Amino acid sequence: MSLYFSEHPGCWERDLQRRYNNPLFSIILSADNNNENTTPVHIDQPLVNEAQRKDEAERIQFTEDFNALLEQVVHLKSKEQSELIFDLKDKIDRLYEYAAGLGSDFSAEKAGLKKLNLLIMQSIQQSGEHDPKALEEIKKETQARTLHFNLLEHPLVAHLLRPDTPIHPEDLVPTLLSEEESSLRAAMSLFDPEHCQIICDTALALIQQLEQAGKEVSNARIRLAMMAQSLSQS
C-alpha cells in the first residue's frame, strides 16, 4: 500500500520520504568499510503522520519567532542599537536557516529576513566606516552570508545544518546518493576535501555491496560521479 506524503514536506517527513522503498538505506557501511549491517527501515502511514505533525509544529514555531523578531525590531530604541545589533544578526541568521528547511512557502519571510540582515550590515558598516580593516571584514562576511543563503535554497543543506538533524552520520551517504544534482552539489560544498574523500569511498563501497545483492542502483552511480567531481574541484 502506498503512503501519503505532503507535496512540500518539512525536515522530518522529507527524511522518511527519502528512505521509503529506497535500497540505499538497506545496507549501511562504516567509513572503513568493515562494519556492514542490514538496517531494517519500516515506514508506515502513522509514522509519516507523526512527522507531518512535527513539521507543522515547527512551521508554527517559526511564525511565532519571526513575528517576535519583527516586534523586537519595531521597538528597538536607537540607544540600544549598538548593544543588540549583533544579537539581532544572529537571530536573523538562525531564523533564515530554520525557514529554509520547513517545506512550505516562506519566501516572504525569508525576503524580510534578508532585508533586515542588509540593514543591520549597513549599520555595522557605518559604525566602522573609518576603519579599513573593519570594512574589509564586513565585506567578507557579507559575501560569505550571501553564499550561505544561496546554499540554503536547497532544503537538504538546511536539514544537514540543524543541530537536531534526522540525518545521522551513518545515513549521510545514502542521503546524498538519493538527491538531485543541484542539491547534491550544494551539500557536498559543506565538507572539506578529506571528508569528501571519505564520503566518496563509503559511497562506492555501499554501491558495490548493493550491486552484489542484485539491487538496481544505476542512479547512485551517477550521483557518485558527481560527488567525485565535487572532490576534484575542491
SVG drawing of the C-alpha trace seen along z (x, -y; Angstrom):
<svg xmlns="http://www.w3.org/2000/svg" viewBox="-2 -57 45 68">
<polyline fill="none" stroke="black" stroke-width="0.4" points="0.0,0.0 1.4,-3.4 1.8,-6.1 0.5,-9.7 3.3,-12.2 2.9,-16.0 3.7,-17.9 6.1,-20.1 7.5,-18.1 9.4,-19.5 12.6,-18.2 11.1,-15.2 8.7,-14.0 11.3,-14.5 13.7,-12.1 11.0,-9.4 10.1,-10.1 13.7,-9.7 14.0,-6.4 10.8,-4.9 11.4,-1.9 15.0,-3.2 17.5,-0.3 20.3,-2.7 19.2,-2.6 19.0,1.2 22.8,1.5 24.9,-0.9 28.7,-0.8 31.2,-2.5 33.9,-4.7 36.5,-1.8 34.0,0.5 34.5,3.2 31.3,2.8 28.5,4.0 25.0,4.4 21.5,4.5 19.2,1.8 15.5,2.5 13.6,-0.6 9.8,-0.2 7.9,-3.3 4.1,-3.3 1.4,-6.0 1.2,-6.6 5.0,-7.3 4.5,-9.7 1.6,-11.4 3.6,-12.0 6.4,-13.5 3.9,-15.8 2.6,-16.9 6.2,-17.6 6.9,-19.6 3.7,-21.6 4.6,-22.4 8.0,-23.7 6.3,-26.0 4.0,-27.4 7.0,-28.0 8.9,-29.7 6.0,-32.1 5.9,-33.0 9.6,-33.5 9.6,-35.6 6.8,-37.8 8.7,-38.2 11.8,-39.3 9.7,-41.9 8.3,-43.2 11.8,-43.5 13.0,-45.5 10.0,-47.8 10.5,-48.7 14.3,-48.9 15.5,-52.2 18.4,-53.9 20.5,-54.0 20.1,-50.2 21.1,-49.5 24.8,-49.1 24.1,-46.7 21.6,-44.5 22.7,-44.7 24.8,-41.6 22.2,-39.6 19.7,-40.5 22.0,-39.5 22.5,-36.1 18.7,-35.7 18.2,-36.6 20.7,-34.0 19.2,-31.3 15.7,-32.0 16.6,-32.1 18.4,-28.8 15.4,-27.4 12.9,-28.7 14.9,-27.2 14.1,-23.6 10.4,-24.0 8.9,-22.7 6.2,-25.4 6.5,-28.7 8.1,-31.2 9.6,-33.3 8.1,-36.5 9.5,-35.9 12.9,-35.0 12.9,-38.1 12.1,-40.1 15.0,-38.5 17.3,-39.3 16.2,-42.9 16.7,-43.1 20.1,-41.5 21.1,-44.1 20.0,-47.0 22.0,-45.6 25.1,-45.1 24.8,-48.6 24.5,-49.8 27.6,-47.9 29.4,-49.2 28.6,-52.8 29.9,-52.2 33.3,-51.1 33.4,-53.4 36.7,-54.9 38.4,-51.6 39.6,-50.0 40.3,-46.6 36.8,-46.5 35.3,-47.4 37.2,-44.6 36.0,-42.1 32.4,-43.3 32.7,-42.9 34.0,-39.3 31.2,-38.5 28.6,-39.9 29.9,-37.8 30.0,-34.6 26.5,-35.2 25.2,-35.7 26.8,-32.4 25.3,-30.7 21.8,-32.0 22.2,-30.7 23.1,-27.2 20.1,-27.3 17.9,-27.4 18.4,-23.6 16.4,-22.2 18.9,-19.4 21.6,-21.9 19.3,-23.4 18.5,-19.9 22.1,-18.9 23.0,-22.0 20.3,-21.5 21.7,-20.6 18.9,-18.1 19.1,-16.8 17.4,-13.5 20.2,-12.7 22.6,-10.7 26.3,-10.1 25.6,-6.6 22.7,-7.9 24.7,-10.7 26.0,-8.7 22.6,-7.1 21.0,-10.5 23.5,-12.2 23.1,-9.4 19.4,-10.0 19.5,-13.7 19.1,-15.6 22.2,-17.0 21.9,-20.7 21.1,-19.7 23.9,-17.1 26.5,-19.6 25.3,-22.2 25.5,-19.7 29.0,-18.5 30.3,-22.0 29.7,-21.9 32.5,-19.4 36.3,-19.7 38.3,-17.7 39.3,-15.0 35.7,-14.5 34.5,-14.5 37.0,-11.7 35.6,-9.6 32.1,-10.2 33.1,-9.1 34.9,-6.0 32.0,-5.0 29.5,-5.6 31.5,-3.4 31.6,-0.6 27.8,-0.9 27.0,-0.8 29.2,2.2 27.5,4.1 24.1,3.3 25.1,4.3 26.4,7.6 23.0,8.1 21.3,7.5 19.9,4.1 19.3,1.5 21.5,-1.5 22.5,-3.0 21.3,-6.4 23.5,-6.1 26.5,-5.5 25.7,-8.8 25.5,-10.6 28.8,-9.1 30.4,-10.5 29.1,-13.9 30.4,-13.6 33.9,-12.6 33.7,-15.7 33.0,-17.9 36.0,-16.4 38.3,-17.1 37.1,-20.7 37.6,-21.3"/>
</svg>
